[in-house]
Amino acid sequence: MIAEHSMVVLNNDKPASGLFAGDVGAVVHVYASGSAYEVEFVDGDGSTVACITLDAKEVRTIDRGELLHTRRHAEGTNKMLDRSDDPTES
């Protein structure tokens, strides 16, 4: 069982959520002794991109020696990407 707050790797694409295999998230809740997990995926500034329930087979723990990788998330999945018209951001 994966513990709450663990970093996990998505095993398969979830295009409806703007997520792809290899994306890294954090377990925020464990269901039924590890049969499923609520996992939060965030972008570089900590804004939530997705928080979804995943079956245990859809995630794995991140292993020692694995490097994290960055990418832009899919168009339209997170309105926080373009802050050019936000007067509170400078």
Order of alpha helices (4+ residues) and beta strands (2+ residues): beta-beta-beta-beta-beta
